[in-house]
Amino acid sequence: MVFEKIRDILAQQLDLDPETVTMETDIAEDLSADSLDVVEMLMSIEDEFDVEIPDDAIDQLKTVSDVVEYIQDHTK
């Protein structure tokens, strides 16, 4: 369920087919997301999951899997 929500957020913000986003997708490399795209995506994810992602954690969130794991580890 976390993956599907993150996939949908990415697909909507980057105007992608959700089916092209997998757990292994590299957000910057595979989706051509720039730093502004990443910030907007993370803000949407923070709102969706009611979690705060500190700036120092952003650099570790390279793939969709990284984001899913972070959300699972930091939500109630």
N, CA, C, O and CB atoms as a CASP TS submission, in Angstrom:
PFRMAT TS
TARGET T0000
AUTHOR 0000-0000-0000
METHOD Language model
MODEL 1
PARENT N/A
ATOM      1  N   MET     1       0.823  -1.195   0.000  1.00  0.00           N
ATOM      2  CA  MET     1       0.000   0.000   0.000  1.00  0.00           C
ATOM      3  C   MET     1       0.866   1.257   0.000  1.00  0.00           C
ATOM      4  O   MET     1       0.538   2.220  -0.694  1.00  0.00           O
ATOM      5  CB  MET     1      -0.935  -0.001   1.205  1.00  0.00           C
ATOM      6  N   VAL     2       1.950   1.273   0.751  1.00  0.00           N
ATOM      7  CA  VAL     2       2.851   2.421   0.764  1.00  0.00           C
ATOM      8  C   VAL     2       3.446   2.615  -0.625  1.00  0.00           C
ATOM      9  O   VAL     2       3.497   3.736  -1.131  1.00  0.00           O
ATOM     10  CB  VAL     2       3.973   2.234   1.819  1.00  0.00           C
ATOM     11  N   PHE     3       3.892   1.532  -1.237  1.00  0.00           N
ATOM     12  CA  PHE     3       4.473   1.629  -2.569  1.00  0.00           C
ATOM     13  C   PHE     3       3.481   2.216  -3.566  1.00  0.00           C
ATOM     14  O   PHE     3       3.841   3.090  -4.356  1.00  0.00           O
ATOM     15  CB  PHE     3       4.940   0.260  -3.041  1.00  0.00           C
ATOM     16  N   GLU     4       2.250   1.749  -3.537  1.00  0.00           N
ATOM     17  CA  GLU     4       1.259   2.212  -4.500  1.00  0.00           C
ATOM     18  C   GLU     4       1.003   3.709  -4.347  1.00  0.00           C
ATOM     19  O   GLU     4       0.873   4.424  -5.341  1.00  0.00           O
ATOM     20  CB  GLU     4      -0.048   1.434  -4.332  1.00  0.00           C
ATOM     21  N   LYS     5       0.933   4.179  -3.117  1.00  0.00           N
ATOM     22  CA  LYS     5       0.706   5.613  -2.895  1.00  0.00           C
ATOM     23  C   LYS     5       1.895   6.440  -3.388  1.00  0.00           C
ATOM     24  O   LYS     5       1.715   7.475  -4.031  1.00  0.00           O
ATOM     25  CB  LYS     5       0.454   5.891  -1.401  1.00  0.00           C
ATOM     26  N   ILE     6       3.096   5.981  -3.085  1.00  0.00           N
ATOM     27  CA  ILE     6       4.294   6.700  -3.538  1.00  0.00           C
ATOM     28  C   ILE     6       4.382   6.666  -5.059  1.00  0.00           C
ATOM     29  O   ILE     6       4.696   7.675  -5.691  1.00  0.00           O
ATOM     30  CB  ILE     6       5.572   6.089  -2.912  1.00  0.00           C
ATOM     31  N   ARG     7       4.107   5.513  -5.638  1.00  0.00           N
ATOM     32  CA  ARG     7       4.113   5.388  -7.103  1.00  0.00           C
ATOM     33  C   ARG     7       3.130   6.367  -7.722  1.00  0.00           C
ATOM     34  O   ARG     7       3.453   7.031  -8.707  1.00  0.00           O
ATOM     35  CB  ARG     7       3.767   3.946  -7.532  1.00  0.00           C
ATOM     36  N   ASP     8       1.940   6.463  -7.160  1.00  0.00           N
ATOM     37  CA  ASP     8       0.928   7.363  -7.709  1.00  0.00           C
ATOM     38  C   ASP     8       1.336   8.829  -7.567  1.00  0.00           C
ATOM     39  O   ASP     8       1.096   9.633  -8.468  1.00  0.00           O
ATOM     40  CB  ASP     8      -0.412   7.128  -7.019  1.00  0.00           C
ATOM     41  N   ILE     9       1.948   9.173  -6.444  1.00  0.00           N
ATOM     42  CA  ILE     9       2.434  10.547  -6.249  1.00  0.00           C
ATOM     43  C   ILE     9       3.495  10.877  -7.300  1.00  0.00           C
ATOM     44  O   ILE     9       3.437  11.930  -7.936  1.00  0.00           O
ATOM     45  CB  ILE     9       3.016  10.730  -4.815  1.00  0.00           C
ATOM     46  N   LEU    10       4.452   9.988  -7.480  1.00  0.00           N
ATOM     47  CA  LEU    10       5.502  10.195  -8.485  1.00  0.00           C
ATOM     48  C   LEU    10       4.904  10.317  -9.880  1.00  0.00           C
ATOM     49  O   LEU    10       5.257  11.222 -10.636  1.00  0.00           O
ATOM     50  CB  LEU    10       6.520   9.043  -8.449  1.00  0.00           C
ATOM     51  N   ALA    11       4.009   9.415 -10.214  1.00  0.00           N
ATOM     52  CA  ALA    11       3.410   9.418 -11.546  1.00  0.00           C
ATOM     53  C   ALA    11       2.641  10.710 -11.807  1.00  0.00           C
ATOM     54  O   ALA    11       2.717  11.275 -12.898  1.00  0.00           O
ATOM     55  CB  ALA    11       2.484   8.215 -11.713  1.00  0.00           C
ATOM     56  N   GLN    12       1.907  11.168 -10.813  1.00  0.00           N
ATOM     57  CA  GLN    12       1.131  12.394 -10.984  1.00  0.00           C
ATOM     58  C   GLN    12       2.051  13.604 -11.126  1.00  0.00           C
ATOM     59  O   GLN    12       1.848  14.428 -12.018  1.00  0.00           O
ATOM     60  CB  GLN    12       0.174  12.593  -9.799  1.00  0.00           C
ATOM     61  N   GLN    13       3.049  13.723 -10.269  1.00  0.00           N
ATOM     62  CA  GLN    13       3.913  14.895 -10.284  1.00  0.00           C
ATOM     63  C   GLN    13       4.823  14.943 -11.502  1.00  0.00           C
ATOM     64  O   GLN    13       5.140  16.023 -12.001  1.00  0.00           O
ATOM     65  CB  GLN    13       4.742  14.929  -9.036  1.00  0.00           C
ATOM     66  N   LEU    14       5.243  13.785 -11.980  1.00  0.00           N
ATOM     67  CA  LEU    14       6.176  13.750 -13.103  1.00  0.00           C
ATOM     68  C   LEU    14       5.488  13.383 -14.419  1.00  0.00           C
ATOM     69  O   LEU    14       6.149  13.179 -15.438  1.00  0.00           O
ATOM     70  CB  LEU    14       7.292  12.764 -12.816  1.00  0.00           C
ATOM     71  N   ASP    15       4.163  13.300 -14.388  1.00  0.00           N
ATOM     72  CA  ASP    15       3.363  12.995 -15.571  1.00  0.00           C
ATOM     73  C   ASP    15       3.828  11.693 -16.229  1.00  0.00           C
ATOM     74  O   ASP    15       4.186  11.659 -17.406  1.00  0.00           O
ATOM     75  CB  ASP    15       3.437  14.153 -16.577  1.00  0.00           C
ATOM     76  N   LEU    16       3.809  10.626 -15.427  1.00  0.00           N
ATOM     77  CA  LEU    16       4.262   9.308 -15.880  1.00  0.00           C
ATOM     78  C   LEU    16       3.131   8.298 -15.810  1.00  0.00           C
ATOM     79  O   LEU    16       2.131   8.503 -15.121  1.00  0.00           O
ATOM     80  CB  LEU    16       5.452   8.825 -15.038  1.00  0.00           C
ATOM     81  N   ASP    17       3.306   7.212 -16.531  1.00  0.00           N
ATOM     82  CA  ASP    17       2.428   6.061 -16.387  1.00  0.00           C
ATOM     83  C   ASP    17       2.846   5.359 -15.098  1.00  0.00           C
ATOM     84  O   ASP    17       4.003   4.956 -14.978  1.00  0.00           O
ATOM     85  CB  ASP    17       2.509   5.092 -17.641  1.00  0.00           C
ATOM     86  N   PRO    18       1.943   5.201 -14.131  1.00  0.00           N
ATOM     87  CA  PRO    18       2.313   4.560 -12.858  1.00  0.00           C
ATOM     88  C   PRO    18       2.942   3.183 -13.045  1.00  0.00           C
ATOM     89  O   PRO    18       3.756   2.761 -12.224  1.00  0.00           O
ATOM     90  CB  PRO    18       1.092   4.433 -11.971  1.00  0.00           C
ATOM     91  N   GLU    19       2.575   2.480 -14.112  1.00  0.00           N
ATOM     92  CA  GLU    19       3.113   1.141 -14.348  1.00  0.00           C
ATOM     93  C   GLU    19       4.613   1.155 -14.632  1.00  0.00           C
ATOM     94  O   GLU    19       5.268   0.118 -14.532  1.00  0.00           O
ATOM     95  CB  GLU    19       2.385   0.489 -15.503  1.00  0.00           C
ATOM     96  N   THR    20       5.169   2.324 -14.987  1.00  0.00           N
ATOM     97  CA  THR    20       6.604   2.402 -15.288  1.00  0.00           C
ATOM     98  C   THR    20       7.440   2.560 -14.023  1.00  0.00           C
ATOM     99  O   THR    20       8.666   2.457 -14.074  1.00  0.00           O
ATOM    100  CB  THR    20       6.882   3.564 -16.237  1.00  0.00           C
ATOM    101  N   VAL    21       6.788   2.810 -12.891  1.00  0.00           N
ATOM    102  CA  VAL    21       7.501   3.016 -11.625  1.00  0.00           C
ATOM    103  C   VAL    21       7.515   1.710 -10.841  1.00  0.00           C
ATOM    104  O   VAL    21       6.469   1.127 -10.555  1.00  0.00           O
ATOM    105  CB  VAL    21       6.839   4.154 -10.785  1.00  0.00           C
ATOM    106  N   THR    22       8.735   1.257 -10.495  1.00  0.00           N
ATOM    107  CA  THR    22       8.886   0.029  -9.712  1.00  0.00           C
ATOM    108  C   THR    22       9.658   0.346  -8.436  1.00  0.00           C
ATOM    109  O   THR    22      10.106   1.476  -8.237  1.00  0.00           O
ATOM    110  CB  THR    22       9.613  -1.079 -10.537  1.00  0.00           C
ATOM    111  N   MET    23       9.808  -0.639  -7.590  1.00  0.00           N
ATOM    112  CA  MET    23      10.577  -0.454  -6.355  1.00  0.00           C
ATOM    113  C   MET    23      12.036  -0.125  -6.670  1.00  0.00           C
ATOM    114  O   MET    23      12.691   0.575  -5.897  1.00  0.00           O
ATOM    115  CB  MET    23      10.496  -1.717  -5.473  1.00  0.00           C
ATOM    116  N   GLU    24      12.546  -0.621  -7.789  1.00  0.00           N
ATOM    117  CA  GLU    24      13.950  -0.412  -8.147  1.00  0.00           C
ATOM    118  C   GLU    24      14.189   0.893  -8.896  1.00  0.00           C
ATOM    119  O   GLU    24      15.338   1.239  -9.171  1.00  0.00           O
ATOM    120  CB  GLU    24      14.438  -1.562  -8.985  1.00  0.00           C
ATOM    121  N   THR    25      13.135   1.619  -9.230  1.00  0.00           N
ATOM    122  CA  THR    25      13.274   2.849 -10.001  1.00  0.00           C
ATOM    123  C   THR    25      14.114   3.870  -9.240  1.00  0.00           C
ATOM    124  O   THR    25      13.832   4.187  -8.085  1.00  0.00           O
ATOM    125  CB  THR    25      11.894   3.435 -10.330  1.00  0.00           C
ATOM    126  N   ASP    26      15.155   4.382  -9.909  1.00  0.00           N
ATOM    127  CA  ASP    26      15.973   5.463  -9.356  1.00  0.00           C
ATOM    128  C   ASP    26      15.278   6.774  -9.707  1.00  0.00           C
ATOM    129  O   ASP    26      15.071   7.082 -10.880  1.00  0.00           O
ATOM    130  CB  ASP    26      17.457   5.425  -9.915  1.00  0.00           C
ATOM    131  N   ILE    27      14.925   7.532  -8.690  1.00  0.00           N
ATOM    132  CA  ILE    27      14.093   8.718  -8.885  1.00  0.00           C
ATOM    133  C   ILE    27      14.767   9.747  -9.792  1.00  0.00           C
ATOM    134  O   ILE    27      14.128  10.280 -10.699  1.00  0.00           O
ATOM    135  CB  ILE    27      13.767   9.352  -7.542  1.00  0.00           C
ATOM    136  N   ALA    28      16.029  10.027  -9.562  1.00  0.00           N
ATOM    137  CA  ALA    28      16.723  11.032 -10.375  1.00  0.00           C
ATOM    138  C   ALA    28      17.123  10.470 -11.738  1.00  0.00           C
ATOM    139  O   ALA    28      16.874  11.097 -12.768  1.00  0.00           O
ATOM    140  CB  ALA    28      17.965  11.546  -9.639  1.00  0.00           C
ATOM    141  N   GLU    29      17.740   9.298 -11.744  1.00  0.00           N
ATOM    142  CA  GLU    29      18.267   8.724 -12.987  1.00  0.00           C
ATOM    143  C   GLU    29      17.167   8.232 -13.933  1.00  0.00           C
ATOM    144  O   GLU    29      17.122   8.619 -15.101  1.00  0.00           O
ATOM    145  CB  GLU    29      19.202   7.576 -12.662  1.00  0.00           C
ATOM    146  N   ASP    30      16.288   7.379 -13.416  1.00  0.00           N
ATOM    147  CA  ASP    30      15.289   6.747 -14.280  1.00  0.00           C
ATOM    148  C   ASP    30      14.115   7.669 -14.617  1.00  0.00           C
ATOM    149  O   ASP    30      13.528   7.565 -15.694  1.00  0.00           O
ATOM    150  CB  ASP    30      14.768   5.495 -13.620  1.00  0.00           C
ATOM    151  N   LEU    31      13.780   8.567 -13.695  1.00  0.00           N
ATOM    152  CA  LEU    31      12.616   9.426 -13.912  1.00  0.00           C
ATOM    153  C   LEU    31      12.996  10.851 -14.312  1.00  0.00           C
ATOM    154  O   LEU    31      12.128  11.689 -14.559  1.00  0.00           O
ATOM    155  CB  LEU    31      11.770   9.462 -12.662  1.00  0.00           C
ATOM    156  N   SER    32      14.291  11.113 -14.373  1.00  0.00           N
ATOM    157  CA  SER    32      14.792  12.455 -14.734  1.00  0.00           C
ATOM    158  C   SER    32      14.224  13.539 -13.819  1.00  0.00           C
ATOM    159  O   SER    32      13.933  14.650 -14.261  1.00  0.00           O
ATOM    160  CB  SER    32      14.440  12.779 -16.195  1.00  0.00           C
ATOM    161  N   ALA    33      14.074  13.202 -12.551  1.00  0.00           N
ATOM    162  CA  ALA    33      13.561  14.165 -11.575  1.00  0.00           C
ATOM    163  C   ALA    33      14.699  15.082 -11.133  1.00  0.00           C
ATOM    164  O   ALA    33      15.772  14.616 -10.749  1.00  0.00           O
ATOM    165  CB  ALA    33      12.928  13.436 -10.347  1.00  0.00           C
ATOM    166  N   ASP    34      14.454  16.385 -11.193  1.00  0.00           N
ATOM    167  CA  ASP    34      15.462  17.324 -10.701  1.00  0.00           C
ATOM    168  C   ASP    34      15.210  17.608  -9.222  1.00  0.00           C
ATOM    169  O   ASP    34      14.283  17.058  -8.628  1.00  0.00           O
ATOM    170  CB  ASP    34      15.442  18.644 -11.525  1.00  0.00           C
ATOM    171  N   SER    35      16.031  18.461  -8.636  1.00  0.00           N
ATOM    172  CA  SER    35      15.931  18.698  -7.188  1.00  0.00           C
ATOM    173  C   SER    35      14.578  19.295  -6.809  1.00  0.00           C
ATOM    174  O   SER    35      14.046  18.982  -5.744  1.00  0.00           O
ATOM    175  CB  SER    35      17.057  19.628  -6.723  1.00  0.00           C
ATOM    176  N   LEU    36      14.022  20.136  -7.649  1.00  0.00           N
ATOM    177  CA  LEU    36      12.701  20.709  -7.362  1.00  0.00           C
ATOM    178  C   LEU    36      11.631  19.618  -7.391  1.00  0.00           C
ATOM    179  O   LEU    36      10.745  19.590  -6.538  1.00  0.00           O
ATOM    180  CB  LEU    36      12.356  21.825  -8.379  1.00  0.00           C
ATOM    181  N   ASP    37      11.717  18.728  -8.368  1.00  0.00           N
ATOM    182  CA  ASP    37      10.774  17.604  -8.436  1.00  0.00           C
ATOM    183  C   ASP    37      10.845  16.764  -7.161  1.00  0.00           C
ATOM    184  O   ASP    37       9.820  16.354  -6.617  1.00  0.00           O
ATOM    185  CB  ASP    37      11.069  16.721  -9.671  1.00  0.00           C
ATOM    186  N   VAL    38      12.063  16.516  -6.697  1.00  0.00           N
ATOM    187  CA  VAL    38      12.260  15.693  -5.497  1.00  0.00           C
ATOM    188  C   VAL    38      11.655  16.386  -4.275  1.00  0.00           C
ATOM    189  O   VAL    38      10.979  15.745  -3.470  1.00  0.00           O
ATOM    190  CB  VAL    38      13.768  15.414  -5.266  1.00  0.00           C
ATOM    191  N   VAL    39      11.894  17.681  -4.134  1.00  0.00           N
ATOM    192  CA  VAL    39      11.334  18.430  -3.001  1.00  0.00           C
ATOM    193  C   VAL    39       9.810  18.384  -3.038  1.00  0.00           C
ATOM    194  O   VAL    39       9.175  18.135  -2.013  1.00  0.00           O
ATOM    195  CB  VAL    39      11.825  19.897  -3.016  1.00  0.00           C
ATOM    196  N   GLU    40       9.222  18.620  -4.198  1.00  0.00           N
ATOM    197  CA  GLU    40       7.758  18.585  -4.320  1.00  0.00           C
ATOM    198  C   GLU    40       7.214  17.195  -4.012  1.00  0.00           C
ATOM    199  O   GLU    40       6.190  17.054  -3.343  1.00  0.00           O
ATOM    200  CB  GLU    40       7.326  19.014  -5.731  1.00  0.00           C
ATOM    201  N   MET    41       7.907  16.166  -4.506  1.00  0.00           N
ATOM    202  CA  MET    41       7.487  14.798  -4.244  1.00  0.00           C
ATOM    203  C   MET    41       7.516  14.512  -2.746  1.00  0.00           C
ATOM    204  O   MET    41       6.568  13.954  -2.193  1.00  0.00           O
ATOM    205  CB  MET    41       8.383  13.804  -4.999  1.00  0.00           C
ATOM    206  N   LEU    42       8.620  14.901  -2.091  1.00  0.00           N
ATOM    207  CA  LEU    42       8.746  14.623  -0.664  1.00  0.00           C
ATOM    208  C   LEU    42       7.714  15.398   0.153  1.00  0.00           C
ATOM    209  O   LEU    42       7.217  14.887   1.157  1.00  0.00           O
ATOM    210  CB  LEU    42      10.151  14.964  -0.185  1.00  0.00           C
ATOM    211  N   MET    43       7.388  16.608  -0.256  1.00  0.00           N
ATOM    212  CA  MET    43       6.341  17.362   0.451  1.00  0.00           C
ATOM    213  C   MET    43       4.999  16.646   0.334  1.00  0.00           C
ATOM    214  O   MET    43       4.251  16.564   1.308  1.00  0.00           O
ATOM    215  CB  MET    43       6.229  18.802  -0.111  1.00  0.00           C
ATOM    216  N   SER    44       4.694  16.132  -0.843  1.00  0.00           N
ATOM    217  CA  SER    44       3.447  15.386  -1.038  1.00  0.00           C
ATOM    218  C   SER    44       3.435  14.114  -0.208  1.00  0.00           C
ATOM    219  O   SER    44       2.414  13.754   0.380  1.00  0.00           O
ATOM    220  CB  SER    44       3.252  15.045  -2.518  1.00  0.00           C
ATOM    221  N   ILE    45       4.573  13.435  -0.162  1.00  0.00           N
ATOM    222  CA  ILE    45       4.676  12.204   0.631  1.00  0.00           C
ATOM    223  C   ILE    45       4.533  12.516   2.120  1.00  0.00           C
ATOM    224  O   ILE    45       3.866  11.783   2.850  1.00  0.00           O
ATOM    225  CB  ILE    45       6.025  11.491   0.360  1.00  0.00           C
ATOM    226  N   GLU    46       5.158  13.598   2.564  1.00  0.00           N
ATOM    227  CA  GLU    46       5.015  13.996   3.974  1.00  0.00           C
ATOM    228  C   GLU    46       3.552  14.244   4.315  1.00  0.00           C
ATOM    229  O   GLU    46       3.079  13.822   5.371  1.00  0.00           O
ATOM    230  CB  GLU    46       5.850  15.262   4.272  1.00  0.00           C
ATOM    231  N   ASP    47       2.833  14.926   3.427  1.00  0.00           N
ATOM    232  CA  ASP    47       1.404  15.197   3.659  1.00  0.00           C
ATOM    233  C   ASP    47       0.592  13.904   3.654  1.00  0.00           C
ATOM    234  O   ASP    47      -0.264  13.696   4.515  1.00  0.00           O
ATOM    235  CB  ASP    47       0.856  16.165   2.588  1.00  0.00           C
ATOM    236  N   GLU    48       0.861  13.049   2.692  1.00  0.00           N
ATOM    237  CA  GLU    48       0.100  11.807   2.540  1.00  0.00           C
ATOM    238  C   GLU    48       0.268  10.882   3.740  1.00  0.00           C
ATOM    239  O   GLU    48      -0.697  10.266   4.191  1.00  0.00           O
ATOM    240  CB  GLU    48       0.526  11.083   1.272  1.00  0.00           C
ATOM    241  N   PHE    49       1.499  10.783   4.262  1.00  0.00           N
ATOM    242  CA  PHE    49       1.786   9.819   5.320  1.00  0.00           C
ATOM    243  C   PHE    49       1.952  10.467   6.692  1.00  0.00           C
ATOM    244  O   PHE    49       2.255   9.781   7.669  1.00  0.00           O
ATOM    245  CB  PHE    49       3.028   9.050   4.977  1.00  0.00           C
ATOM    246  N   ASP    50       1.758  11.770   6.769  1.00  0.00           N
ATOM    247  CA  ASP    50       1.885  12.499   8.032  1.00  0.00           C
ATOM    248  C   ASP    50       3.221  12.185   8.709  1.00  0.00           C
ATOM    249  O   ASP    50       3.269  11.777   9.869  1.00  0.00           O
ATOM    250  CB  ASP    50       0.715  12.151   8.975  1.00  0.00           C
ATOM    251  N   VAL    51       4.294  12.384   7.959  1.00  0.00           N
ATOM    252  CA  VAL    51       5.645  12.131   8.439  1.00  0.00           C
ATOM    253  C   VAL    51       6.521  13.292   7.999  1.00  0.00           C
ATOM    254  O   VAL    51       6.256  13.919   6.974  1.00  0.00           O
ATOM    255  CB  VAL    51       6.198  10.769   7.908  1.00  0.00           C
ATOM    256  N   GLU    52       7.560  13.578   8.766  1.00  0.00           N
ATOM    257  CA  GLU    52       8.502  14.618   8.378  1.00  0.00           C
ATOM    258  C   GLU    52       9.800  13.958   7.933  1.00  0.00           C
ATOM    259  O   GLU    52      10.355  13.110   8.632  1.00  0.00           O
ATOM    260  CB  GLU    52       8.753  15.615   9.546  1.00  0.00           C
ATOM    261  N   ILE    53      10.271  14.363   6.761  1.00  0.00           N
ATOM    262  CA  ILE    53      11.523  13.834   6.230  1.00  0.00           C
ATOM    263  C   ILE    53      12.565  14.937   6.364  1.00  0.00           C
ATOM    264  O   ILE    53      12.501  15.933   5.643  1.00  0.00           O
ATOM    265  CB  ILE    53      11.371  13.358   4.729  1.00  0.00           C
ATOM    266  N   PRO    54      13.526  14.777   7.275  1.00  0.00           N
ATOM    267  CA  PRO    54      14.535  15.824   7.481  1.00  0.00           C
ATOM    268  C   PRO    54      15.451  15.959   6.261  1.00  0.00           C
ATOM    269  O   PRO    54      15.661  15.004   5.513  1.00  0.00           O
ATOM    270  CB  PRO    54      15.374  15.518   8.736  1.00  0.00           C
ATOM    271  N   ASP    55      15.985  17.157   6.082  1.00  0.00           N
ATOM    272  CA  ASP    55      16.847  17.435   4.934  1.00  0.00           C
ATOM    273  C   ASP    55      18.016  16.462   4.837  1.00  0.00           C
ATOM    274  O   ASP    55      18.404  16.069   3.737  1.00  0.00           O
ATOM    275  CB  ASP    55      17.371  18.853   5.014  1.00  0.00           C
ATOM    276  N   ASP    56      18.578  16.073   5.974  1.00  0.00           N
ATOM    277  CA  ASP    56      19.742  15.179   5.927  1.00  0.00           C
ATOM    278  C   ASP    56      19.384  13.754   5.490  1.00  0.00           C
ATOM    279  O   ASP    56      20.274  12.971   5.159  1.00  0.00           O
ATOM    280  CB  ASP    56      20.408  15.136   7.289  1.00  0.00           C
ATOM    281  N   ALA    57      18.114  13.418   5.486  1.00  0.00           N
ATOM    282  CA  ALA    57      17.696  12.088   5.037  1.00  0.00           C
ATOM    283  C   ALA    57      17.441  12.055   3.530  1.00  0.00           C
ATOM    284  O   ALA    57      17.445  10.983   2.925  1.00  0.00           O
ATOM    285  CB  ALA    57      16.439  11.650   5.785  1.00  0.00           C
ATOM    286  N   ILE    58      17.225  13.200   2.934  1.00  0.00           N
ATOM    287  CA  ILE    58      16.847  13.260   1.525  1.00  0.00           C
ATOM    288  C   ILE    58      17.913  12.635   0.626  1.00  0.00           C
ATOM    289  O   ILE    58      17.581  11.941  -0.335  1.00  0.00           O
ATOM    290  CB  ILE    58      16.601  14.704   1.110  1.00  0.00           C
ATOM    291  N   ASP    59      19.182  12.873   0.928  1.00  0.00           N
ATOM    292  CA  ASP    59      20.258  12.338   0.094  1.00  0.00           C
ATOM    293  C   ASP    59      20.291  10.814   0.061  1.00  0.00           C
ATOM    294  O   ASP    59      20.838  10.234  -0.877  1.00  0.00           O
ATOM    295  CB  ASP    59      21.581  12.854   0.583  1.00  0.00           C
ATOM    296  N   GLN    60      19.721  10.160   1.060  1.00  0.00           N
ATOM    297  CA  GLN    60      19.715   8.710   1.099  1.00  0.00           C
ATOM    298  C   GLN    60      18.525   8.102   0.355  1.00  0.00           C
ATOM    299  O   GLN    60      18.461   6.886   0.176  1.00  0.00           O
ATOM    300  CB  GLN    60      19.714   8.245   2.526  1.00  0.00           C
ATOM    301  N   LEU    61      17.601   8.929  -0.069  1.00  0.00           N
ATOM    302  CA  LEU    61      16.391   8.440  -0.731  1.00  0.00           C
ATOM    303  C   LEU    61      16.574   8.495  -2.245  1.00  0.00           C
ATOM    304  O   LEU    61      16.092   9.412  -2.910  1.00  0.00           O
ATOM    305  CB  LEU    61      15.152   9.270  -0.302  1.00  0.00           C
ATOM    306  N   LYS    62      17.275   7.506  -2.770  1.00  0.00           N
ATOM    307  CA  LYS    62      17.612   7.477  -4.195  1.00  0.00           C
ATOM    308  C   LYS    62      16.581   6.722  -5.031  1.00  0.00           C
ATOM    309  O   LYS    62      16.235   7.142  -6.135  1.00  0.00           O
ATOM    310  CB  LYS    62      18.974   6.848  -4.387  1.00  0.00           C
ATOM    311  N   THR    63      16.098   5.610  -4.496  1.00  0.00           N
ATOM    312  CA  THR    63      15.159   4.779  -5.251  1.00  0.00           C
ATOM    313  C   THR    63      13.780   4.811  -4.591  1.00  0.00           C
ATOM    314  O   THR    63      13.623   5.258  -3.455  1.00  0.00           O
ATOM    315  CB  THR    63      15.678   3.321  -5.351  1.00  0.00           C
ATOM    316  N   VAL    64      12.802   4.331  -5.326  1.00  0.00           N
ATOM    317  CA  VAL    64      11.453   4.232  -4.772  1.00  0.00           C
ATOM    318  C   VAL    64      11.481   3.330  -3.543  1.00  0.00           C
ATOM    319  O   VAL    64      10.794   3.603  -2.559  1.00  0.00           O
ATOM    320  CB  VAL    64      10.450   3.689  -5.832  1.00  0.00           C
ATOM    321  N   SER    65      12.259   2.270  -3.592  1.00  0.00           N
ATOM    322  CA  SER    65      12.390   1.360  -2.454  1.00  0.00           C
ATOM    323  C   SER    65      12.918   2.086  -1.216  1.00  0.00           C
ATOM    324  O   SER    65      12.445   1.847  -0.105  1.00  0.00           O
ATOM    325  CB  SER    65      13.316   0.195  -2.813  1.00  0.00           C
ATOM    326  N   ASP    66      13.901   2.973  -1.407  1.00  0.00           N
ATOM    327  CA  ASP    66      14.433   3.746  -0.281  1.00  0.00           C
ATOM    328  C   ASP    66      13.333   4.577   0.380  1.00  0.00           C
ATOM    329  O   ASP    66      13.251   4.654   1.606  1.00  0.00           O
ATOM    330  CB  ASP    66      15.576   4.662  -0.752  1.00  0.00           C
ATOM    331  N   VAL    67      12.500   5.189  -0.440  1.00  0.00           N
ATOM    332  CA  VAL    67      11.418   6.032   0.079  1.00  0.00           C
ATOM    333  C   VAL    67      10.387   5.178   0.809  1.00  0.00           C
ATOM    334  O   VAL    67       9.935   5.538   1.896  1.00  0.00           O
ATOM    335  CB  VAL    67      10.744   6.825  -1.066  1.00  0.00           C
ATOM    336  N   VAL    68      10.019   4.056   0.217  1.00  0.00           N
ATOM    337  CA  VAL    68       9.047   3.148   0.845  1.00  0.00           C
ATOM    338  C   VAL    68       9.559   2.683   2.204  1.00  0.00           C
ATOM    339  O   VAL    68       8.824   2.714   3.191  1.00  0.00           O
ATOM    340  CB  VAL    68       8.768   1.926  -0.067  1.00  0.00           C
ATOM    341  N   GLU    69      10.811   2.256   2.256  1.00  0.00           N
ATOM    342  CA  GLU    69      11.387   1.786   3.522  1.00  0.00           C
ATOM    343  C   GLU    69      11.429   2.902   4.559  1.00  0.00           C
ATOM    344  O   GLU    69      11.135   2.668   5.732  1.00  0.00           O
ATOM    345  CB  GLU    69      12.799   1.231   3.295  1.00  0.00           C
ATOM    346  N   TYR    70      11.792   4.109   4.141  1.00  0.00           N
ATOM    347  CA  TYR    70      11.842   5.230   5.069  1.00  0.00           C
ATOM    348  C   TYR    70      10.448   5.481   5.661  1.00  0.00           C
ATOM    349  O   TYR    70      10.308   5.641   6.873  1.00  0.00           O
ATOM    350  CB  TYR    70      12.375   6.503   4.359  1.00  0.00           C
ATOM    351  N   ILE    71       9.429   5.515   4.813  1.00  0.00           N
ATOM    352  CA  ILE    71       8.065   5.759   5.278  1.00  0.00           C
ATOM    353  C   ILE    71       7.619   4.648   6.226  1.00  0.00           C
ATOM    354  O   ILE    71       7.035   4.923   7.274  1.00  0.00           O
ATOM    355  CB  ILE    71       7.096   5.867   4.084  1.00  0.00           C
ATOM    356  N   GLN    72       7.887   3.414   5.867  1.00  0.00           N
ATOM    357  CA  GLN    72       7.487   2.293   6.731  1.00  0.00           C
ATOM    358  C   GLN    72       8.183   2.359   8.088  1.00  0.00           C
ATOM    359  O   GLN    72       7.593   2.007   9.109  1.00  0.00           O
ATOM    360  CB  GLN    72       7.802   0.954   6.048  1.00  0.00           C
ATOM    361  N   ASP    73       9.428   2.805   8.100  1.00  0.00           N
ATOM    362  CA  ASP    73      10.181   2.885   9.352  1.00  0.00           C
ATOM    363  C   ASP    73       9.791   4.077  10.216  1.00  0.00           C
ATOM    364  O   ASP    73      10.036   4.064  11.422  1.00  0.00           O
ATOM    365  CB  ASP    73      11.648   2.951   9.055  1.00  0.00           C
ATOM    366  N   HIS    74       9.190   5.104   9.627  1.00  0.00           N
ATOM    367  CA  HIS    74       8.945   6.344  10.349  1.00  0.00           C
ATOM    368  C   HIS    74       7.472   6.707  10.496  1.00  0.00           C
ATOM    369  O   HIS    74       7.159   7.828  10.896  1.00  0.00           O
ATOM    370  CB  HIS    74       9.649   7.451   9.666  1.00  0.00           C
ATOM    371  N   THR    75       6.576   5.804  10.190  1.00  0.00           N
ATOM    372  CA  THR    75       5.164   6.071  10.432  1.00  0.00           C
ATOM    373  C   THR    75       4.657   5.155  11.525  1.00  0.00           C
ATOM    374  O   THR    75       5.226   4.100  11.807  1.00  0.00           O
ATOM    375  CB  THR    75       4.337   5.891   9.145  1.00  0.00           C
ATOM    376  N   LYS    76       3.595   5.585  12.112  1.00  0.00           N
ATOM    377  CA  LYS    76       3.029   4.868  13.264  1.00  0.00           C
ATOM    378  C   LYS    76       2.385   3.561  12.839  1.00  0.00           C
ATOM    379  O   LYS    76       1.860   2.830  13.679  1.00  0.00           O
ATOM    380  CB  LYS    76       2.001   5.739  13.985  1.00  0.00           C
TER
END
